[in-house]
Amino acid sequence: MIRIDDRLYDRAYFNETSARLAGRIGLKDRDDGRYAVCFTETVDWLALFFAIRKAGASVLPIHPATPYAAARKLAIGAGCDWLFYNSLTAEALERPANISPVGTLLQMSSGTTGAPKCVARSWEDIDAEIGSYIATFREPADMTPVVACPTTHSYGLICGILVALKRGQTPVVVNTANPKYLLKILRETERPLLYSSPAILHTLARLLPEGERIHATMTSGTLLPDPWFAQIRAKSRHMFQQYGCSEAGCIAINPDVTAAGEIGFVLPHLLPQTGSSAERAGEIVVTKDDGIAIHTRDLGYRRDDGMLVFVSRMDDMINVSGLNVYPRDVEDAVMAMPGVSDAVAFRMGDRFAGERVALLFSSDETVAPRAIREWCIQHLASHQLPMDIRQVDAIPRQANGKISRREVAARHAAGEFVKPISGAAL
């Protein structure tokens, strides 16, 4: 059973609806088609997903807010031969000849390291991830998963819904981003475990009245800034964190988060390699059972107790005159300043230093960049200081809640954030 907002859909409903949809689209019992699906209604998307998966075909979930032209481009890029865009009347596409007929879950990478690419994971690979996840992460066994993130993303679909169903639980899917409605659902749910994005968790932590806490929260996708982490941790009886990538799925889970950078213990179906200490951080590489090594492009290290600690994205690191600057260090310092609610640090070109730090920040009040600069001088080394500081209404985020520093840097270079707040001259 799955509850979507205020309605409960039982197994019989999904069995009947999936069979009906399979018949309407001509899905064979064993099918090698590649289907792109972009539906506004979550229940329709999930019913078609279950039908496609049962047939052993391939499916590309597309976020429901995606415009038609963009959805079509994604479907073509993933080598799909059909696109269902809010209709069971599919648009036929031309599948490239070199595409494998093996059934897979297709996902487009977030594109933080360049142009988005299609990642295909077999259903067997996903089943192995689910089995490893459940066997290792036992704390939520008596909790109710509340999925307040896109079910078209592997975080919500696999870890939120498929894991819950495998455990015999009834997941609660919340479609709206309205924090007050989400709080209502959490208050009505027995021992809720909230799967959501850092931004939503932070908003809820600020809204919760003194003395009230969420039973359990799960964060993923991007590392929490330290000020956000402190607020969310204080408002959560239990706080979990998971880490992963499109190619491997969930890699590690932390069942008791005490520091934002502690991203978890690696799941047993994966073999990790990385740095041995903070001073000797290395790329996080995991090898699957089939021997395929997956390079995450993340810098980290593994402590003696097995905890995987995240340091930075390799591609986000800023090289200022040969000195490495990790954007998170800058962001944490800025967000510790009273009044600053969010921030993103990223690289900008500099003819003298090669690269310099640029910064966008948001606040409920107007804050002069000079004040930010003076704060940073007290909390950061000289090579870490942001040289270009601009206030924006909101930090640009992707649909999954992540920040792409590469995208922000490109938009900054294109002059999108052209109006510095008064006093920006440094």
Solvent accessible surface area in square Angstrom, and as a share of the most:
residue,aa,sasa,rsa
1,M,96,0.43
2,I,2,0.01
3,R,50,0.18
4,I,14,0.07
5,D,37,0.19
6,D,102,0.53
7,R,141,0.51
8,L,98,0.49
9,Y,21,0.08
10,D,64,0.33
11,R,173,0.63
12,A,51,0.39
13,Y,64,0.24
14,F,14,0.06
15,N,88,0.45
16,E,119,0.53
17,T,9,0.05
18,S,13,0.08
19,A,69,0.53
20,R,125,0.46
21,L,9,0.04
22,A,20,0.16
23,G,58,0.56
24,R,160,0.58
25,I,32,0.16
26,G,53,0.51
27,L,19,0.10
28,K,123,0.52
29,D,131,0.68
30,R,177,0.65
31,D,9,0.05
32,D,75,0.39
33,G,7,0.06
34,R,14,0.05
35,Y,12,0.05
36,A,0,0.00
37,V,0,0.00
38,C,0,0.00
39,F,17,0.07
40,T,86,0.50
41,E,100,0.45
42,T,16,0.09
43,V,19,0.11
44,D,56,0.29
45,W,6,0.02
46,L,0,0.00
47,A,0,0.00
48,L,0,0.00
49,F,0,0.00
50,F,42,0.18
51,A,7,0.05
52,I,0,0.00
53,R,62,0.23
54,K,173,0.73
55,A,5,0.04
56,G,13,0.13
57,A,0,0.00
58,S,2,0.01
59,V,0,0.00
60,L,3,0.01
61,P,14,0.09
62,I,3,0.02
63,H,54,0.24
64,P,53,0.34
65,A,80,0.62
66,T,21,0.12
67,P,88,0.55
68,Y,100,0.38
69,A,76,0.59
70,A,42,0.32
71,A,0,0.00
72,R,87,0.32
73,K,157,0.66
74,L,51,0.25
75,A,0,0.00
76,I,83,0.42
77,G,53,0.51
78,A,2,0.02
79,G,2,0.02
80,C,1,0.00
81,D,24,0.13
82,W,99,0.35
83,L,2,0.01
84,F,3,0.01
85,Y,60,0.23
86,N,76,0.39
87,S,47,0.30
88,L,38,0.19
89,T,117,0.68
90,A,29,0.22
91,E,51,0.23
92,A,68,0.53
93,L,22,0.11
94,E,164,0.74
95,R,59,0.21
96,P,60,0.38
97,A,116,0.90
98,N,134,0.69
99,I,46,0.23
100,S,57,0.37
101,P,83,0.52
102,V,87,0.50
103,G,12,0.11
104,T,11,0.07
105,L,2,0.01
106,L,0,0.00
107,Q,21,0.09
108,M,49,0.22
109,S,21,0.14
110,S,37,0.24
111,G,15,0.14
112,T,27,0.16
113,T,61,0.35
114,G,27,0.26
115,A,91,0.70
116,P,80,0.50
117,K,113,0.48
118,C,45,0.27
119,V,13,0.08
120,A,57,0.44
121,R,7,0.02
122,S,31,0.20
123,W,22,0.08
124,E,126,0.57
125,D,26,0.13
126,I,0,0.00
127,D,72,0.37
128,A,45,0.35
129,E,2,0.01
130,I,8,0.04
131,G,36,0.35
132,S,11,0.07
133,Y,1,0.00
134,I,41,0.21
135,A,56,0.44
136,T,59,0.35
137,F,3,0.01
138,R,171,0.62
139,E,81,0.36
140,P,1,0.01
141,A,69,0.53
142,D,85,0.44
143,M,14,0.06
144,T,33,0.19
145,P,6,0.04
146,V,0,0.00
147,V,0,0.00
148,A,8,0.06
149,C,20,0.12
150,P,36,0.22
151,T,11,0.07
152,T,22,0.13
153,H,66,0.29
154,S,21,0.14
155,Y,20,0.08
156,G,0,0.00
157,L,1,0.00
158,I,1,0.00
159,C,5,0.03
160,G,0,0.00
161,I,0,0.00
162,L,10,0.05
163,V,2,0.01
164,A,0,0.00
165,L,56,0.28
166,K,145,0.61
167,R,52,0.19
168,G,69,0.67
169,Q,27,0.12
170,T,41,0.24
171,P,0,0.00
172,V,6,0.04
173,V,2,0.01
174,V,6,0.04
175,N,80,0.41
176,T,55,0.32
177,A,80,0.62
178,N,74,0.38
179,P,37,0.23
180,K,148,0.63
181,Y,48,0.18
182,L,3,0.02
183,L,11,0.05
184,K,88,0.37
185,I,0,0.00
186,L,11,0.06
187,R,136,0.50
188,E,98,0.44
189,T,19,0.11
190,E,118,0.53
191,R,97,0.35
192,P,10,0.06
193,L,1,0.00
194,L,0,0.00
195,Y,2,0.01
196,S,0,0.00
197,S,14,0.09
198,P,2,0.01
199,A,28,0.21
200,I,43,0.22
201,L,3,0.02
202,H,12,0.05
203,T,55,0.32
204,L,0,0.00
205,A,8,0.06
206,R,130,0.48
207,L,76,0.38
208,L,10,0.05
209,P,69,0.43
210,E,173,0.77
211,G,77,0.74
212,E,50,0.22
213,R,111,0.41
214,I,12,0.06
215,H,31,0.14
216,A,0,0.00
217,T,1,0.00
218,M,0,0.00
219,T,1,0.00
220,S,16,0.11
221,G,42,0.41
222,T,49,0.29
223,L,28,0.14
224,L,1,0.00
225,P,19,0.12
226,D,65,0.34
227,P,35,0.22
228,W,11,0.04
229,F,23,0.10
230,A,60,0.46
231,Q,76,0.34
232,I,3,0.01
233,R,61,0.22
234,A,69,0.54
235,K,35,0.15
236,S,1,0.01
237,R,119,0.43
238,H,76,0.34
239,M,2,0.01
240,F,2,0.01
241,Q,6,0.03
242,Q,10,0.05
243,Y,22,0.08
244,G,34,0.33
245,C,33,0.20
246,S,30,0.19
247,E,49,0.22
248,A,1,0.01
249,G,8,0.08
250,C,4,0.03
251,I,0,0.00
252,A,0,0.00
253,I,5,0.02
254,N,2,0.01
255,P,43,0.27
256,D,82,0.43
257,V,1,0.00
258,T,96,0.56
259,A,40,0.31
260,A,3,0.02
261,G,10,0.10
262,E,26,0.12
263,I,4,0.02
264,G,0,0.00
265,F,74,0.31
266,V,18,0.10
267,L,0,0.00
268,P,98,0.62
269,H,27,0.12
270,L,11,0.05
271,L,118,0.59
272,P,17,0.11
273,Q,116,0.51
274,T,39,0.22
275,G,10,0.10
276,S,76,0.49
277,S,33,0.21
278,A,59,0.46
279,E,152,0.68
280,R,176,0.64
281,A,32,0.25
282,G,19,0.19
283,E,40,0.18
284,I,0,0.00
285,V,17,0.10
286,V,0,0.00
287,T,31,0.18
288,K,34,0.14
289,D,121,0.63
290,D,95,0.49
291,G,53,0.51
292,I,100,0.51
293,A,52,0.40
294,I,12,0.06
295,H,112,0.50
296,T,8,0.05
297,R,99,0.36
298,D,9,0.05
299,L,22,0.11
300,G,0,0.00
301,Y,35,0.13
302,R,97,0.35
303,R,86,0.32
304,D,159,0.83
305,D,85,0.44
306,G,14,0.14
307,M,9,0.04
308,L,0,0.00
309,V,17,0.10
310,F,31,0.13
311,V,30,0.17
312,S,5,0.03
313,R,53,0.19
314,M,52,0.23
315,D,30,0.16
316,D,16,0.08
317,M,48,0.22
318,I,0,0.00
319,N,70,0.36
320,V,2,0.01
321,S,79,0.51
322,G,58,0.56
323,L,92,0.46
324,N,75,0.38
325,V,0,0.00
326,Y,55,0.21
327,P,2,0.01
328,R,46,0.17
329,D,61,0.32
330,V,0,0.00
331,E,13,0.06
332,D,20,0.10
333,A,14,0.11
334,V,0,0.00
335,M,9,0.04
336,A,58,0.45
337,M,27,0.12
338,P,107,0.67
339,G,55,0.52
340,V,14,0.08
341,S,26,0.17
342,D,15,0.08
343,A,3,0.03
344,V,0,0.00
345,A,0,0.00
346,F,3,0.01
347,R,79,0.29
348,M,55,0.25
349,G,64,0.61
350,D,43,0.22
351,R,218,0.79
352,F,166,0.69
353,A,10,0.08
354,G,48,0.46
355,E,45,0.20
356,R,62,0.23
357,V,1,0.00
358,A,0,0.00
359,L,1,0.00
360,L,0,0.00
361,F,0,0.00
362,S,8,0.05
363,S,19,0.12
364,D,124,0.64
365,E,132,0.59
366,T,105,0.61
367,V,23,0.13
368,A,40,0.31
369,P,0,0.00
370,R,116,0.42
371,A,37,0.29
372,I,0,0.00
373,R,52,0.19
374,E,92,0.41
375,W,56,0.20
376,C,0,0.00
377,I,97,0.49
378,Q,136,0.60
379,H,91,0.41
380,L,25,0.12
381,A,48,0.37
382,S,87,0.56
383,H,44,0.20
384,Q,28,0.12
385,L,17,0.08
386,P,0,0.00
387,M,64,0.29
388,D,25,0.13
389,I,5,0.02
390,R,45,0.16
391,Q,25,0.11
392,V,25,0.14
393,D,152,0.79
394,A,72,0.56
395,I,11,0.05
396,P,21,0.13
397,R,69,0.25
398,Q,47,0.21
399,A,76,0.59
400,N,40,0.20
401,G,9,0.09
402,K,46,0.19
403,I,32,0.16
404,S,5,0.03
405,R,49,0.18
406,R,111,0.41
407,E,72,0.32
408,V,2,0.01
409,A,21,0.16
410,A,62,0.48
411,R,75,0.27
412,H,29,0.13
413,A,89,0.69
414,A,88,0.68
415,G,30,0.29
416,E,87,0.39
417,F,25,0.11
418,V,92,0.53
419,K,169,0.71
420,P,60,0.38
421,I,43,0.22
422,S,100,0.64
423,G,39,0.37
424,A,24,0.18
425,A,79,0.62
426,L,97,0.48
